[in-house]
Amino acid sequence: MTPAPAATPATTPARSRAGLQLLVLALGFVMASLDTGIMNVASNDLRSRLGLSMSGLTWVVDGYVLAFASLLLLAGSLAQRLGARRVYLAGLAVFTVASLLGALAPDGTVLIAARFIQGAGAALFMPSSLTLLMNAFPDPRRRARVLGVWAAIVSTSVGLAPSIGGLLVGTLGWRSIFLVNLPIGVVALVLTRRVVVPVAARRTALGVFGHLLGLVALGSLSFALIEGPARGWDSAPVLGAFAVALSAAAGFAVRERRSGTPVLPAALLADSRFVAANAVGFLFNFAFYGALFVLGLYLQTARGADPVAAGLQMLPAVLVLPFGNMLYAKAGPRLGDRTALAAGLVVSTAGYLVLFLLLSPDLPYWVLAVTLGLTNFAGGIAAPAMTGILMEAAGSEHAGIGSATLNANRQVGSLVGIAGMGAVLTGAGGGQGGAALAFAMAAGVLGLAAVIAWAGVRNPERRG
């Protein structure tokens, strides 16, 4: 008798369980990504069916963003204090129940409340999912592959969300965009309890005052960036929100330096990898979401596409992301995260520079599509590499607050990018000239991110 025949059955269930854990930990992100993308498509139907004002419609979309961004740091600390799996399950449950509330909403007020609750649920499960992923795949080389596959699943849901949303709204009405979350949420809850291994909680002090300051700073900043374009950047509410955000951020910084229970552990802030990954996360989302916002306007205002055609023409900019993620899953463990991240950012920088130089009324669509595709394919390599660097720096001890910090930085980066590039576009009179300047800004931002990635990530490269 030999042990070989018995090894195969033992290995197959282990691999199957690992794959199931990966899928389960991606489901929360998939649900939130689908919900956000679908909501953009459903806005007009929501407005007409519920009689929403433009302000009400804005808060249906942005209430989620505000709650999500504000609560991320607190959620990351709760994951460490209470256990990541417990907080992940709580976030899934909150998001699922809020989706049911949204589907049954009789008016705009209830719907806006449901969106705020959804944002709170997403804030709970997003940092926790990365903590659980790190715990499930402790080997750095295997974790790099898993991060690539995980990112590809999430990116695919982001790319397909507008098409799924259009189909749901067109056939079943706006309530279906919330009902679609219910089976996903229930399946995720059941499978998480069955296949995801808990992470031990650490009974550390929560630092309530520090979290309160962080919540106020992030919430006020998000409010100002969301409302600035509509109310005017010099309006009293927006200027007041910026002042509150600045004051709360200053108070947070002072409290962090003096407190024995800081929100962000000193060991993390002293690690150049952690600092670099967060800076890159902010700049990456600034460029990606800002450029995507400009692209949609450019296709309609300068190239004459209607909204449906513009949506289809934007697909190459989004659907390439999972292919970049999958390439990272294969090549990342051999290249090392530092090289993969810097290389991806450099190629993306070059892509936006090419767009800045070539943009003209006579530019064929296929050139625009290919350039955008290559640009964001490289971004698909950079994104999971950035996450891998951060999670390795945070380690299992600080995984919850580490991933929450990255998510918060990326969320604020998206808001600042959209606001900043929108201002550039408006200042240049819109059209082709404004789009070209915005793409040049994206190139500059990503070039800076590449320098920070290469200089800040000093750990030795892993090679196979």
C-alpha positions as CSV (number, residue, x, y, z in Angstrom):
1,M,0.0,0.0,0.0
2,T,1.2,3.5,-0.7
3,P,-0.1,6.8,0.7
4,A,-0.5,8.4,-2.8
5,P,-4.1,7.3,-3.5
6,A,-5.3,8.7,-0.2
7,A,-3.6,12.1,-0.8
8,T,-5.8,13.0,-3.7
9,P,-9.1,12.9,-1.9
10,A,-7.7,14.8,1.0
11,T,-6.3,17.5,-1.2
12,T,-9.4,18.0,-3.3
13,P,-11.7,18.9,-0.5
14,A,-9.0,21.3,0.9
15,R,-8.8,23.1,-2.4
16,S,-12.5,23.1,-2.8
17,R,-12.9,24.6,0.7
18,A,-10.3,27.2,-0.1
19,G,-12.1,28.2,-3.3
20,L,-15.4,28.4,-1.5
21,Q,-13.9,30.6,1.2
22,L,-12.5,32.9,-1.5
23,L,-16.0,33.1,-3.2
24,V,-17.8,33.8,0.1
25,L,-15.4,36.5,1.1
26,A,-15.8,38.2,-2.3
27,L,-19.7,38.1,-2.1
28,G,-19.9,41.1,0.2
29,F,-17.8,43.2,-2.2
30,V,-19.8,41.9,-5.2
31,M,-23.1,42.8,-3.5
32,A,-21.9,46.3,-2.7
33,S,-20.3,46.8,-6.2
34,L,-23.5,45.7,-8.0
35,D,-25.6,47.9,-5.8
36,T,-23.5,51.0,-6.5
37,G,-23.3,50.5,-10.2
38,I,-26.9,49.5,-10.6
39,M,-28.0,52.6,-8.6
40,N,-26.5,54.9,-11.2
41,V,-28.5,53.3,-13.9
42,A,-31.8,53.3,-11.9
43,S,-31.6,57.0,-10.9
44,N,-34.0,58.3,-13.5
45,D,-36.6,55.6,-12.9
46,L,-36.4,56.2,-9.1
47,R,-36.9,60.0,-9.6
48,S,-40.0,59.6,-11.7
49,R,-41.6,56.7,-9.7
50,L,-41.1,58.2,-6.2
51,G,-41.4,61.8,-7.2
52,L,-37.9,62.6,-5.9
53,S,-36.4,66.0,-6.2
54,M,-32.9,66.3,-7.6
55,S,-31.6,66.8,-4.0
56,G,-33.5,63.7,-2.8
57,L,-32.1,61.7,-5.7
58,T,-28.6,62.9,-4.9
59,W,-28.9,61.6,-1.3
60,V,-30.3,58.3,-2.5
61,V,-26.9,57.8,-4.3
62,D,-24.6,59.7,-1.9
63,G,-26.1,58.7,1.4
64,Y,-24.6,55.3,1.0
65,V,-21.1,56.9,0.2
66,L,-21.3,59.2,3.2
67,A,-22.2,56.4,5.7
68,F,-19.7,54.0,4.2
69,A,-16.7,56.4,4.2
70,S,-17.4,57.7,7.7
71,L,-17.7,54.4,9.4
72,L,-14.7,52.5,7.9
73,L,-12.1,53.2,10.6
74,L,-14.6,52.3,13.4
75,A,-15.5,49.1,11.5
76,G,-11.9,48.1,11.2
77,S,-11.3,48.5,14.9
78,L,-14.5,46.6,15.7
79,A,-13.3,43.7,13.5
80,Q,-10.1,43.4,15.6
81,R,-11.9,43.8,19.0
82,L,-15.0,41.6,18.3
83,G,-13.6,39.2,15.7
84,A,-13.5,39.7,12.0
85,R,-16.0,36.9,11.1
86,R,-18.6,38.2,13.6
87,V,-18.3,41.8,12.2
88,Y,-18.4,40.4,8.6
89,L,-21.6,38.5,9.4
90,A,-23.1,41.6,11.1
91,G,-22.3,43.7,8.0
92,L,-23.8,41.2,5.6
93,A,-27.0,41.1,7.8
94,V,-27.3,44.8,8.0
95,F,-26.8,45.3,4.3
96,T,-29.3,42.6,3.4
97,V,-32.0,43.9,5.8
98,A,-31.4,47.4,4.5
99,S,-31.8,46.1,0.9
100,L,-35.2,44.7,1.9
101,L,-36.1,48.0,3.4
102,G,-35.1,49.8,0.2
103,A,-37.2,47.4,-1.9
104,L,-40.3,48.1,0.2
105,A,-39.7,51.8,0.6
106,P,-42.9,53.7,0.1
107,D,-41.2,57.1,-0.4
108,G,-37.9,58.9,-0.8
109,T,-37.3,59.4,2.9
110,V,-37.4,55.7,3.7
111,L,-35.3,54.9,0.7
112,I,-32.6,57.4,1.7
113,A,-32.6,55.9,5.2
114,A,-32.2,52.4,3.7
115,R,-29.2,53.7,1.7
116,F,-27.5,55.1,4.8
117,I,-28.0,51.7,6.5
118,Q,-26.6,49.9,3.5
119,G,-23.5,52.1,3.7
120,A,-23.1,51.2,7.4
121,G,-23.4,47.5,6.5
122,A,-20.8,47.8,3.7
123,A,-18.4,49.6,6.1
124,L,-18.6,46.6,8.5
125,F,-18.0,43.8,6.0
126,M,-15.4,45.3,3.7
127,P,-12.4,45.6,6.0
128,S,-13.4,42.3,7.7
129,S,-13.4,40.4,4.4
130,L,-9.7,41.3,3.8
131,T,-8.8,40.3,7.4
132,L,-10.5,36.9,6.9
133,L,-8.9,36.5,3.5
134,M,-5.5,37.0,5.0
135,N,-6.2,34.6,7.8
136,A,-7.5,31.9,5.3
137,F,-4.4,32.2,3.1
138,P,-1.4,33.0,5.3
139,D,1.3,32.0,2.8
140,P,2.3,35.3,1.0
141,R,2.8,33.6,-2.4
142,R,-0.6,31.9,-2.3
143,R,-2.3,35.0,-0.9
144,A,-1.0,37.0,-3.9
145,R,-2.7,34.6,-6.3
146,V,-5.9,34.6,-4.2
147,L,-5.9,38.5,-4.1
148,G,-5.7,38.5,-7.9
149,V,-8.7,36.1,-8.3
150,W,-10.6,38.0,-5.6
151,A,-10.0,41.3,-7.3
152,A,-11.1,39.8,-10.6
153,I,-14.4,38.7,-9.2
154,V,-15.1,42.1,-7.7
155,S,-14.0,43.9,-10.9
156,T,-16.2,41.7,-13.1
157,S,-19.2,42.7,-10.9
158,V,-18.3,46.4,-11.2
159,G,-18.1,46.1,-15.0
160,L,-21.3,44.2,-15.4
161,A,-23.3,46.3,-12.9
162,P,-24.6,48.9,-15.4
163,S,-25.8,46.2,-17.8
164,I,-27.4,44.2,-15.0
165,G,-29.0,47.3,-13.7
166,G,-30.4,48.3,-17.0
167,L,-31.9,44.9,-17.5
168,L,-33.5,44.8,-14.0
169,V,-34.9,48.3,-14.1
170,G,-36.2,47.8,-17.7
171,T,-38.0,44.5,-17.0
172,L,-38.8,44.4,-13.3
173,G,-38.7,48.0,-12.1
174,W,-36.4,49.9,-9.6
175,R,-37.4,47.7,-6.6
176,S,-35.6,44.8,-8.2
177,I,-32.2,46.5,-7.8
178,F,-32.6,46.0,-4.0
179,L,-34.3,42.6,-4.2
180,V,-31.3,41.1,-6.1
181,N,-29.2,41.6,-3.0
182,L,-31.4,39.3,-0.8
183,P,-30.4,35.9,-2.2
184,I,-26.8,37.0,-2.4
185,G,-26.8,38.2,1.2
186,V,-28.6,35.1,2.5
187,V,-26.2,32.7,0.7
188,A,-23.2,34.7,1.9
189,L,-24.5,34.6,5.5
190,V,-25.0,30.8,5.5
191,L,-21.8,30.0,3.7
192,T,-19.7,32.3,5.9
193,R,-20.8,30.5,9.0
194,R,-20.0,27.1,7.4
195,V,-16.7,27.6,5.7
196,V,-14.9,30.7,7.0
197,V,-12.7,30.2,9.9
198,P,-13.0,32.8,12.7
199,V,-10.2,35.1,13.6
200,A,-9.5,35.5,17.3
201,A,-10.6,38.8,18.7
202,R,-8.1,41.0,20.5
203,R,-9.6,42.7,23.6
204,T,-7.9,46.1,23.1
205,A,-9.3,49.5,24.0
206,L,-11.5,50.8,21.3
207,G,-10.5,54.5,21.6
208,V,-14.0,55.9,21.2
209,F,-13.1,59.5,21.2
210,G,-10.5,59.0,18.5
211,H,-13.0,57.1,16.4
212,L,-15.6,59.9,16.9
213,L,-13.1,62.4,15.6
214,G,-12.3,60.2,12.6
215,L,-15.9,59.7,11.9
216,V,-16.6,63.5,12.0
217,A,-13.6,64.2,9.8
218,L,-14.4,61.6,7.1
219,G,-18.1,62.4,7.2
220,S,-17.7,66.1,6.9
221,L,-15.1,65.8,4.2
222,S,-17.3,63.4,2.2
223,F,-20.3,65.7,2.6
224,A,-18.3,68.7,1.3
225,L,-17.0,66.8,-1.7
226,I,-20.4,65.3,-2.5
227,E,-22.3,68.6,-2.2
228,G,-19.6,71.0,-3.5
229,P,-20.5,70.6,-7.2
230,A,-24.2,71.1,-6.6
231,R,-24.2,73.8,-3.9
232,G,-21.1,75.6,-5.0
233,W,-17.7,75.3,-3.4
234,D,-18.0,78.7,-1.8
235,S,-21.4,78.0,-0.2
236,A,-21.8,78.2,3.5
237,P,-22.7,74.5,4.1
238,V,-19.7,73.3,2.0
239,L,-17.2,75.7,3.5
240,G,-18.5,74.8,7.0
241,A,-18.1,71.1,6.3
242,F,-14.5,71.6,5.1
243,A,-13.8,73.6,8.3
244,V,-15.3,70.8,10.5
245,A,-13.4,68.2,8.6
246,L,-10.1,70.1,9.1
247,S,-10.7,70.7,12.8
248,A,-11.7,67.1,13.4
249,A,-8.7,65.8,11.5
250,A,-6.4,68.1,13.5
251,G,-8.0,66.9,16.7
252,F,-7.6,63.3,15.5
253,A,-3.9,63.8,14.8
254,V,-3.2,65.4,18.2
255,R,-5.2,62.6,19.9
256,E,-3.3,59.9,18.1
257,R,0.1,61.4,19.2
258,R,-0.9,61.7,22.8
259,S,-3.2,58.7,23.4
260,G,-2.2,55.4,24.8
261,T,-4.9,53.8,22.7
262,P,-4.5,55.2,19.1
263,V,-6.9,54.3,16.4
264,L,-3.9,53.7,14.0
265,P,-1.2,51.8,15.8
266,A,2.3,53.4,15.8
267,A,3.8,50.3,14.3
268,L,1.7,50.8,11.2
269,L,2.5,54.4,10.7
270,A,6.2,53.7,11.1
271,D,6.0,51.1,8.3
272,S,6.8,52.7,4.9
273,R,4.9,50.0,3.1
274,F,1.7,50.8,5.0
275,V,2.1,54.6,4.4
276,A,3.0,54.1,0.7
277,A,0.1,51.7,0.0
278,N,-2.4,54.2,1.5
279,A,-1.0,57.1,-0.5
280,V,-1.1,55.0,-3.7
281,G,-4.6,53.9,-2.9
282,F,-5.8,57.6,-2.6
283,L,-4.0,58.6,-5.8
284,F,-5.1,55.4,-7.8
285,N,-8.8,56.0,-7.1
286,F,-8.4,59.8,-7.7
287,A,-7.1,59.0,-11.2
288,F,-9.3,56.0,-12.1
289,Y,-12.7,57.4,-10.9
290,G,-12.0,61.0,-11.9
291,A,-11.0,59.9,-15.4
292,L,-14.0,57.6,-15.7
293,F,-16.3,60.5,-14.8
294,V,-14.6,62.7,-17.4
295,L,-14.7,60.0,-20.0
296,G,-18.5,59.7,-19.8
297,L,-19.0,63.4,-20.2
298,Y,-16.4,63.6,-23.0
299,L,-18.1,60.8,-25.1
300,Q,-21.4,62.6,-24.9
301,T,-20.4,66.3,-25.2
302,A,-17.4,66.1,-27.5
303,R,-18.2,63.0,-29.5
304,G,-22.0,63.2,-29.6
305,A,-22.8,59.8,-28.1
306,D,-26.2,59.4,-26.4
307,P,-26.2,57.9,-22.9
308,V,-26.7,54.3,-24.1
309,A,-23.9,54.6,-26.7
310,A,-21.6,56.3,-24.2
311,G,-22.2,53.5,-21.7
312,L,-21.3,50.9,-24.3
313,Q,-18.2,52.8,-25.4
314,M,-17.0,52.9,-21.8
315,L,-17.0,49.2,-21.4
316,P,-13.4,48.7,-22.6
317,A,-12.3,51.0,-19.8
318,V,-13.9,48.7,-17.2
319,L,-14.1,45.1,-18.5
320,V,-10.3,44.8,-18.8
321,L,-9.8,45.1,-15.1
322,P,-10.4,41.5,-14.2
323,F,-7.9,40.4,-16.9
324,G,-5.3,42.6,-15.2
325,N,-6.3,41.1,-11.8
326,M,-5.8,37.6,-13.2
327,L,-2.4,38.4,-14.7
328,Y,-1.4,39.6,-11.3
329,A,-2.6,36.3,-9.8
330,K,-0.2,34.4,-12.1
331,A,2.8,36.8,-12.3
332,G,2.6,38.7,-9.0
333,P,4.1,36.0,-6.8
334,R,7.1,35.8,-9.1
335,L,7.6,39.6,-9.7
336,G,6.9,40.7,-6.2
337,D,4.2,43.2,-5.2
338,R,6.5,46.2,-5.4
339,T,7.5,45.5,-9.0
340,A,3.9,44.6,-10.0
341,L,2.5,47.8,-8.5
342,A,5.1,50.2,-9.8
343,A,5.0,48.7,-13.3
344,G,1.2,48.8,-13.5
345,L,1.2,52.4,-12.4
346,V,3.9,53.4,-14.9
347,V,2.0,51.8,-17.8
348,S,-1.3,53.5,-16.7
349,T,0.6,56.8,-16.5
350,A,1.8,56.3,-20.1
351,G,-1.7,55.5,-21.2
352,Y,-3.2,58.7,-19.9
353,L,-0.3,60.7,-21.4
354,V,-1.0,59.1,-24.8
355,L,-4.7,60.2,-24.5
356,F,-3.6,63.7,-23.6
357,L,-1.4,63.9,-26.7
358,L,-3.7,62.2,-29.2
359,L,-7.1,63.5,-28.1
360,S,-8.7,65.3,-31.1
361,P,-12.0,65.4,-33.0
362,D,-10.6,63.0,-35.6
363,L,-9.3,60.4,-33.1
364,P,-10.9,57.0,-34.2
365,Y,-12.9,55.4,-31.4
366,W,-10.9,52.2,-31.6
367,V,-7.7,54.1,-30.7
368,L,-9.4,55.6,-27.7
369,A,-10.8,52.2,-26.7
370,V,-7.5,50.3,-27.1
371,T,-5.5,53.0,-25.2
372,L,-8.1,53.0,-22.3
373,G,-8.1,49.2,-22.3
374,L,-4.3,49.0,-21.9
375,T,-4.3,51.8,-19.4
376,N,-6.8,50.1,-17.1
377,F,-5.5,46.6,-17.8
378,A,-2.3,47.8,-16.1
379,G,-4.4,49.3,-13.3
380,G,-6.0,45.9,-12.8
381,I,-2.5,44.6,-12.1
382,A,-1.7,47.5,-9.7
383,A,-4.8,47.3,-7.5
384,P,-4.4,43.8,-6.0
385,A,-0.6,44.4,-5.6
386,M,-1.4,47.5,-3.6
387,T,-3.7,45.6,-1.4
388,G,-1.2,42.8,-1.0
389,I,1.5,45.3,0.2
390,L,-0.8,46.8,2.7
391,M,-2.0,43.5,4.1
392,E,1.5,42.2,4.4
393,A,2.5,45.4,6.3
394,A,-0.5,45.2,8.6
395,G,-0.1,41.5,9.4
396,S,-2.8,39.5,11.1
397,E,-2.6,41.7,14.2
398,H,-3.7,44.9,12.5
399,A,-5.4,43.6,9.4
400,G,-8.8,45.0,10.3
401,I,-7.8,48.6,10.9
402,G,-5.2,48.4,8.1
403,S,-7.7,47.4,5.4
404,A,-10.2,49.9,6.8
405,T,-7.6,52.7,6.4
406,L,-6.9,51.7,2.8
407,N,-10.6,51.6,2.0
408,A,-11.2,55.0,3.5
409,N,-8.3,56.5,1.6
410,R,-9.5,55.0,-1.6
411,Q,-13.1,56.2,-1.1
412,V,-11.9,59.8,-0.3
413,G,-9.6,59.6,-3.3
414,S,-12.6,58.8,-5.6
415,L,-14.6,61.7,-4.3
416,V,-11.6,64.2,-4.6
417,G,-10.8,62.8,-8.1
418,I,-14.3,63.3,-9.4
419,A,-14.5,66.8,-7.9
420,G,-11.0,67.8,-9.0
421,M,-11.3,66.6,-12.6
422,G,-14.8,67.9,-12.8
423,A,-13.4,71.3,-11.8
424,V,-10.6,71.1,-14.4
425,L,-13.2,70.0,-17.1
426,T,-15.4,73.0,-16.2
427,G,-12.6,75.5,-16.0
428,A,-11.4,74.5,-19.5
429,G,-14.8,74.9,-20.9
430,G,-15.6,71.2,-21.2
431,G,-15.3,69.3,-24.4
432,Q,-12.1,67.9,-25.8
433,G,-9.7,70.5,-24.3
434,G,-11.0,69.9,-20.8
435,A,-10.9,66.1,-21.2
436,A,-7.3,66.3,-22.4
437,L,-6.3,68.4,-19.3
438,A,-8.1,65.9,-17.0
439,F,-6.3,63.0,-18.6
440,A,-3.0,64.9,-18.1
441,M,-3.9,65.3,-14.5
442,A,-4.6,61.5,-14.2
443,A,-1.2,60.8,-15.7
444,G,0.6,63.2,-13.2
445,V,-1.3,61.7,-10.3
446,L,-0.4,58.1,-11.3
447,G,3.2,59.0,-12.0
448,L,3.5,60.3,-8.5
449,A,1.9,57.1,-7.2
450,A,4.5,55.0,-9.1
451,V,7.3,57.0,-7.5
452,I,5.8,56.6,-4.0
453,A,5.3,52.8,-4.6
454,W,8.9,52.2,-5.7
455,A,10.4,54.4,-3.0
456,G,8.1,53.4,-0.1
457,V,8.0,49.7,-0.5
458,R,11.4,48.6,0.6
459,N,10.9,44.9,1.5
460,P,12.8,42.3,-0.6
461,E,11.2,41.0,-3.7
462,R,9.8,37.5,-3.7
463,R,10.9,35.4,-6.6
464,G,10.1,32.0,-7.7
